[in-house]
Amino acid sequence: MLDGLGVRAVTVRRTSELDACDGLVIPGGESTTMAKLARTFDLFEPIRHRLKEGMPAFGTCAGMIMLADRIEDGTADQETLGGLDITVRRNAFGRQVDSFEGDLAFSGLDAPVHAIFIRAPWVEAVSDRVEVLARVDGGEAAGRIVAVRQGSLMATSFHPEVGGDPRVHRLFVDLVSEAE
């Protein structure tokens, strides 16, 4: 998605690669495994440090969990990188078979975003420092927060990259440009 927006994207597996980044995308996946791997490869504290210094980051799905300060339904020892003053609930929409799609009004965008939720979290609570960018419009989850921004950090509980619409990633690229 970033390549399509004209941005050079690199995989970060070492601190030297992290040091060369102007912003970081933390993708979907399994948040407890991501935290363990970040510890194993000595990236956890360097990423946390860069985030505290203001490096822009965009978390999708598990990436949202990784950026949250607080987790509901996490494992007892689950760690996050933190930075977003939110409480997020893991697997809030249910199991894999409960994955779904829908259109969302998204702050800063003129037309709805087609959102794809796969074992997704939702945001239970935000501080007054957090801007809510999108909520679920209907169904059992109506009103649930699914996209947020706090300063140079942004997160969605859905996967904007799966639908092929680059606009949410463009908002992140703009955040990175503003921070430079």
KAMO-V230255 format. One record per helix or strand. SS is the DSSP state (H for helix, E for strand). FROM is the first residue (numbers start at 1). TO is the last residue. If there is no record, write none. Layout:
SS;FROM;TO, SS;FROM;TO
//
This chain:
H;3;5, H;15;19, E;23;26, H;31;40, H;44;52, E;56;60, H;62;67, E;68;72, E;84;89, H;96;98, E;100;104, E;113;117, E;122;126, E;131;135, E;145;150, E;153;156, H;160;163, H;167;179
//
